[in-house]
Amino acid sequence: MQDYLIFTDASADLDVEFAKAHDIGFIPMQYEIGDEVRVFNGDEPDDVVKVFYDGLRSGKGAKTTQITPFIYEELFSPYLEQGHTVIYLSLSSGLSSTYESSRTAADNLNSKYSGVKLLPIDSLGATGMMGIMAERLAFNREAGMSAEDNVADIIKFRAKLHGECFVDDLMHLKRGGRIGAATAVIGTLLNIKPLICLTGEGKLVNFDKVGSERLAVKSMRQTYEETADIDSNAAVYICDADNAKMADLLESAILKVNENAVIRRKALSPIIGTHLGPESVAIFYLRK
């Protein structure tokens, strides 16, 4: 196995047991709920995340904080000093400035240390999509691929991934600037469930709407059936914002399409849940 380290940030809903077994580290991210500032490390149990969503349901406001270049330098310097090259998989540049911050840190650190590098990757994704990429990074390393070749492989691979979700409350998207106030109010009154996907530029767009969670699950199952590469051994990630009932239904629907699917179940991190809100359910997989 090649001697370099792999990290992703806490917004990646990477399966924790996989991360432990394959030596993938998490970079913590800060968020606020009500008046309380918290740090999410990426490996917390689901009951910790549930407390966050209960807070949102009770009316507490939430927001996230960007990682600065200085923090990245502080976090990664010790590994470079020890002689390790580091790959870092970042939340999409279309959703956050964290990738740009990590690039700035990399420029500074790579000019300071010789023989090793910090290699940031813009995932152009989030949550379980990053989980799939992190798993591939680990498998590539274990197959003997160099750090530079691994980065190049993931940059090609990310274009093959699909991610979509439904949200329950449009007001969270309004606060995040994804939709207008009038649309949010009308949609909430009509109980519309928007379907959202990640674009090739790593941005969230609303591409459809349905009248119920079950119809949203039906739509997601149909899209999977039409577009998924069911011959791939890449995992399918299903992530939910404290909505196990609909996540269970989606998992069952996917297994009816592809009984051999390797499904990873994760709670949506507070970093992403801040913007999507409670009850959201997302799916991520490799396309044909």
C-alpha positions, 0 to 999 in steps of 0.5 A, a space after each residue: 500500500 502506498 504511504 500517504 494519508 486520506 482525509 475528508 471533512 465532516 460533511 462527508 457522510 462516510 460510513 464510520 466503520 469503513 473509515 476506521 477499517 481503511 484509515 480515512 480521517 475526518 476534518 471537523 467542521 463547526 456549526 451553530 444551533 440556537 446560541 450554541 456553537 458545536 463541532 461535528 467530527 464526522 464520526 458521531 453516533 446517530 443519536 447525537 445528530 438526532 438531537 440537532 434535528 430535534 433542535 431544528 424542529 423546535 424552531 432553533 436557527 442553525 448555521 455553518 462556519 467555513 474552515 479557514 486556510 489557517 485552520 487547514 494549515 494547523 491541521 495538516 502541518 504535523 502530517 507533512 512534518 512527519 513525511 506524509 503526503 495528504 489527500 484531502 477530499 473537500 465539500 463541493 466548491 459549489 456549496 462552500 468555500 472550504 475547497 478554496 481555503 484548502 487550496 490556499 493552505 496547500 499552496 502555502 504548505 507545499 512551498 514550505 515542505 519538500 518531498 511531500 504535498 497536501 493534495 486537495 480534491 474538490 468533490 463537486 459533491 456532498 454527503 454520501 457522494 463524498 462517501 463513495 469517493 472516499 471509499 474509492 480513494 481508499 481502495 485505490 491506495 490499497 491497490 498501490 496507486 500513487 497519491 497523484 494518480 489517485 487524485 486524477 482518478 477521483 477527478 474523473 470518477 466524480 462525474 459519474 456519480 449521481 446525488 438527489 434528495 427530497 426536503 420536507 420544509 422549503 423554509 430551510 432552503 429559503 434561508 440558505 438562498 436556494 429558493 425565494 420567499 414566496 415560493 417557500 411560503 406557497 410550497 410549504 402551505 401546499 405541502 410540496 416536497 421538492 426534489 433536489 439534485 447536485 449538478 456537474 458544477 457541484 451546486 444544488 438545483 430543484 428539478 421536480 416536486 411531488 405531493 408526498 414523501 412516498 411519491 418522492 421515494 417512488 421518483 427516486 427509485 425510478 431514477 435509480 432504476 433508469 440511471 444506476 450502474 447496477 453492475 458496479 461494486 460501488 456502494 449506494 449511500 442513503 442518508 436521512 435527516 432523522 427520517 428512518 421510515 422513509 429511508 427504510 422505504 427507499 432502501 427496500 425499493 432500491 433492493 427490489 431493483 438491485 438485490 446485490 446493491 451494497 447500501 450504506 445508511 447514514 444520518 445526514 450531518 448537521 453541516 448539510 442538514 442545516 440547509 436541507 432541514 429535518 425529514 430530508 432523505 438523500 441517495 447517492 450512487 454511480 451512474 451508467 
